[in-house]
Amino acid sequence: MIIIEKIAGNVANFSTGTRVRDPLQLEWFETAKRLLRWHTQGGQEVALRFMREAPLLQQGDIVWMDDKKAIIIDILPAAAIVLKPATMKDMAAVCYEIGNKHLPLFLEGNEVLVPYEEPLFRWLEAKGYSPVKQQRILTNMLRSNIIPHEHGSSGSLFSKIMQLASK
């Protein structure tokens, strides 16, 4: 097993040379974890052990290299709400509402992305923001005081409350 404690660079600005790239596939919410045990696509067992703050791993981060192999972060696509706010006022309102629900925000160019939540999607539609549901790689999460996490497989607390309220 390889223990990973730091990021060596990113393929966007650091060459791995002739090394074989062995992807470590993660879900978006796993990129903020300080401790994680997983296997790469090539079958190598790895343990992420970031002793201080979690680094918010990005697509293409190189987390380990030797002379023959480089382990590279590969974030799996996930269902996302994609928004292109037309004005700064719309951007502020959308980000405020999403933040008020303690959901993580991702920025990609002029788009705001958030993990897909049906109640939020419907609310954004009702307010006229024209959200789109797409499969996207969620990277470049805005840092906040709250690290996203799951309590089981049924979604966020907001989703659970909305599901109970709609019964």
C-alpha positions as a Markdown table, in Angstrom:
| # | Residue | x | y | z |
|---|---|---|---|---|
| 1 | Met | 0.0 | 0.0 | 0.0 |
| 2 | Ile | 1.1 | 3.5 | -0.8 |
| 3 | Ile | 0.5 | 6.3 | 1.7 |
| 4 | Ile | -0.1 | 9.7 | 0.1 |
| 5 | Glu | 0.4 | 12.8 | 2.2 |
| 6 | Lys | 0.8 | 15.5 | -0.4 |
| 7 | Ile | 0.1 | 16.6 | -3.9 |
| 8 | Ala | 3.1 | 16.5 | -6.2 |
| 9 | Gly | 1.6 | 18.7 | -8.9 |
| 10 | Asn | -1.1 | 18.7 | -11.6 |
| 11 | Val | -0.8 | 17.3 | -15.1 |
| 12 | Ala | -1.9 | 20.7 | -16.4 |
| 13 | Asn | 1.4 | 22.2 | -15.5 |
| 14 | Phe | 3.7 | 19.3 | -14.5 |
| 15 | Ser | 4.9 | 16.6 | -16.9 |
| 16 | Thr | 4.8 | 12.9 | -15.8 |
| 17 | Gly | 7.2 | 12.1 | -18.6 |
| 18 | Thr | 7.1 | 8.5 | -19.8 |
| 19 | Arg | 5.6 | 7.2 | -16.6 |
| 20 | Val | 2.4 | 5.1 | -16.8 |
| 21 | Arg | -0.6 | 7.1 | -15.5 |
| 22 | Asp | -2.6 | 5.1 | -13.0 |
| 23 | Pro | -5.9 | 6.9 | -12.3 |
| 24 | Leu | -7.3 | 7.1 | -8.8 |
| 25 | Gln | -11.0 | 7.6 | -9.5 |
| 26 | Leu | -12.9 | 9.6 | -6.9 |
| 27 | Glu | -16.5 | 11.0 | -6.5 |
| 28 | Trp | -16.6 | 14.8 | -6.1 |
| 29 | Phe | -17.4 | 14.6 | -2.4 |
| 30 | Glu | -14.3 | 12.3 | -1.8 |
| 31 | Thr | -12.0 | 15.1 | -3.0 |
| 32 | Ala | -12.4 | 16.9 | 0.3 |
| 33 | Lys | -11.6 | 14.0 | 2.6 |
| 34 | Arg | -8.5 | 14.0 | 4.8 |
| 35 | Leu | -8.4 | 10.2 | 5.1 |
| 36 | Leu | -9.4 | 7.7 | 2.4 |
| 37 | Arg | -8.4 | 4.2 | 1.4 |
| 38 | Trp | -9.0 | 3.2 | -2.2 |
| 39 | His | -7.6 | 1.3 | -5.2 |
| 40 | Thr | -6.3 | 2.9 | -8.4 |
| 41 | Gln | -7.6 | 1.7 | -11.8 |
| 42 | Gly | -4.4 | -0.4 | -12.0 |
| 43 | Gly | -5.2 | -2.1 | -8.7 |
| 44 | Gln | -2.7 | -0.3 | -6.5 |
| 45 | Glu | -4.0 | 0.1 | -2.9 |
| 46 | Val | -3.5 | 3.7 | -1.7 |
| 47 | Ala | -4.3 | 5.6 | 1.5 |
| 48 | Leu | -4.8 | 9.3 | 1.4 |
| 49 | Arg | -3.6 | 10.8 | 4.7 |
| 50 | Phe | -3.6 | 14.6 | 4.8 |
| 51 | Met | -2.8 | 15.4 | 8.4 |
| 52 | Arg | -3.8 | 19.1 | 8.2 |
| 53 | Glu | -6.6 | 20.5 | 6.2 |
| 54 | Ala | -7.9 | 18.5 | 3.2 |
| 55 | Pro | -6.4 | 19.9 | 0.0 |
| 56 | Leu | -9.6 | 19.7 | -2.1 |
| 57 | Leu | -8.1 | 17.4 | -4.8 |
| 58 | Gln | -8.5 | 18.6 | -8.4 |
| 59 | Gln | -8.9 | 16.8 | -11.7 |
| 60 | Gly | -5.4 | 15.8 | -12.8 |
| 61 | Asp | -3.6 | 16.2 | -9.4 |
| 62 | Ile | -0.5 | 14.0 | -9.2 |
| 63 | Val | -0.6 | 12.4 | -5.8 |
| 64 | Trp | 2.3 | 10.0 | -6.2 |
| 65 | Met | 5.2 | 9.2 | -8.6 |
| 66 | Asp | 8.1 | 6.9 | -8.9 |
| 67 | Asp | 10.4 | 6.2 | -11.9 |
| 68 | Lys | 7.7 | 4.1 | -13.7 |
| 69 | Lys | 4.2 | 5.2 | -12.5 |
| 70 | Ala | 2.2 | 8.3 | -11.6 |
| 71 | Ile | -1.0 | 8.1 | -9.7 |
| 72 | Ile | -3.4 | 10.8 | -11.0 |
| 73 | Ile | -6.7 | 12.0 | -9.6 |
| 74 | Asp | -9.6 | 11.3 | -11.9 |
| 75 | Ile | -12.9 | 12.8 | -10.7 |
| 76 | Leu | -15.9 | 10.9 | -11.9 |
| 77 | Pro | -18.8 | 12.8 | -13.6 |
| 78 | Ala | -21.9 | 13.3 | -11.4 |
| 79 | Ala | -25.4 | 14.7 | -11.9 |
| 80 | Ala | -25.2 | 18.4 | -11.6 |
| 81 | Ile | -27.3 | 21.5 | -11.8 |
| 82 | Val | -25.7 | 23.9 | -14.3 |
| 83 | Leu | -26.5 | 27.6 | -14.3 |
| 84 | Lys | -25.3 | 30.6 | -16.3 |
| 85 | Pro | -26.6 | 33.6 | -14.3 |
| 86 | Ala | -27.3 | 36.5 | -16.7 |
| 87 | Thr | -26.4 | 39.3 | -14.3 |
| 88 | Met | -24.4 | 39.8 | -11.1 |
| 89 | Lys | -27.7 | 40.2 | -9.2 |
| 90 | Asp | -28.8 | 36.8 | -10.5 |
| 91 | Met | -25.4 | 35.3 | -9.5 |
| 92 | Ala | -25.6 | 36.7 | -6.0 |
| 93 | Ala | -29.2 | 35.5 | -5.5 |
| 94 | Val | -28.4 | 32.0 | -6.9 |
| 95 | Cys | -25.2 | 31.6 | -4.8 |
| 96 | Tyr | -27.0 | 32.9 | -1.7 |
| 97 | Glu | -29.8 | 30.4 | -2.0 |
| 98 | Ile | -27.5 | 27.5 | -2.8 |
| 99 | Gly | -25.2 | 28.5 | 0.1 |
| 100 | Asn | -28.2 | 28.9 | 2.4 |
| 101 | Lys | -28.9 | 25.2 | 1.8 |
| 102 | His | -25.3 | 24.3 | 2.7 |
| 103 | Leu | -24.7 | 22.8 | -0.7 |
| 104 | Pro | -21.2 | 23.1 | -2.3 |
| 105 | Leu | -20.7 | 25.4 | -5.2 |
| 106 | Phe | -18.4 | 24.8 | -8.2 |
| 107 | Leu | -17.3 | 27.4 | -10.7 |
| 108 | Glu | -16.4 | 26.6 | -14.3 |
| 109 | Gly | -15.9 | 29.6 | -16.5 |
| 110 | Asn | -19.1 | 31.6 | -16.4 |
| 111 | Glu | -21.1 | 28.6 | -15.1 |
| 112 | Val | -22.2 | 27.8 | -11.5 |
| 113 | Leu | -22.5 | 24.1 | -10.8 |
| 114 | Val | -24.0 | 22.3 | -7.8 |
| 115 | Pro | -24.6 | 18.6 | -7.2 |
| 116 | Tyr | -28.1 | 17.7 | -8.4 |
| 117 | Glu | -30.9 | 18.1 | -5.9 |
| 118 | Glu | -34.5 | 17.9 | -7.3 |
| 119 | Pro | -36.0 | 20.4 | -4.9 |
| 120 | Leu | -33.3 | 23.0 | -5.7 |
| 121 | Phe | -33.7 | 22.3 | -9.4 |
| 122 | Arg | -37.4 | 23.0 | -9.2 |
| 123 | Trp | -37.0 | 26.1 | -7.2 |
| 124 | Leu | -34.4 | 27.5 | -9.7 |
| 125 | Glu | -36.8 | 26.7 | -12.5 |
| 126 | Ala | -39.7 | 28.4 | -10.7 |
| 127 | Lys | -37.6 | 31.5 | -10.2 |
| 128 | Gly | -36.7 | 31.7 | -13.9 |
| 129 | Tyr | -33.0 | 30.9 | -13.7 |
| 130 | Ser | -33.1 | 28.2 | -16.5 |
| 131 | Pro | -31.1 | 25.4 | -14.7 |
| 132 | Val | -29.9 | 22.5 | -16.8 |
| 133 | Lys | -29.2 | 18.9 | -15.4 |
| 134 | Gln | -26.0 | 17.5 | -16.8 |
| 135 | Gln | -23.4 | 14.9 | -16.0 |
| 136 | Arg | -20.3 | 17.0 | -15.2 |
| 137 | Ile | -16.9 | 16.6 | -13.4 |
| 138 | Leu | -17.4 | 18.7 | -10.3 |
| 139 | Thr | -14.0 | 20.3 | -9.6 |
| 140 | Asn | -12.9 | 23.8 | -8.4 |
| 141 | Met | -15.2 | 23.8 | -5.4 |
| 142 | Leu | -15.4 | 27.1 | -3.6 |
| 143 | Arg | -13.9 | 26.8 | -0.2 |
| 144 | Ser | -16.3 | 27.4 | 2.7 |
| 145 | Asn | -16.5 | 26.8 | 6.4 |
| 146 | Ile | -18.5 | 23.6 | 5.7 |
| 147 | Ile | -16.9 | 20.6 | 4.1 |
| 148 | Pro | -19.6 | 18.6 | 2.2 |
| 149 | His | -20.4 | 15.2 | 3.5 |
| 150 | Glu | -23.0 | 12.5 | 3.3 |
| 151 | His | -24.9 | 10.7 | 6.0 |
| 152 | Gly | -25.9 | 7.6 | 4.1 |
| 153 | Ser | -26.9 | 7.3 | 0.5 |
| 154 | Ser | -30.2 | 9.2 | 0.5 |
| 155 | Gly | -28.8 | 12.7 | -0.2 |
| 156 | Ser | -28.5 | 15.9 | 1.8 |
| 157 | Leu | -30.5 | 16.9 | 4.8 |
| 158 | Phe | -32.3 | 19.5 | 2.6 |
| 159 | Ser | -33.4 | 16.6 | 0.3 |
| 160 | Lys | -34.7 | 14.6 | 3.2 |
| 161 | Ile | -36.7 | 17.5 | 4.7 |
| 162 | Met | -38.2 | 18.2 | 1.2 |
| 163 | Gln | -39.1 | 14.6 | 0.7 |
| 164 | Leu | -40.8 | 14.5 | 4.1 |
| 165 | Ala | -42.7 | 17.7 | 3.5 |
| 166 | Ser | -44.0 | 16.5 | 0.1 |
| 167 | Lys | -45.7 | 13.4 | 1.6 |
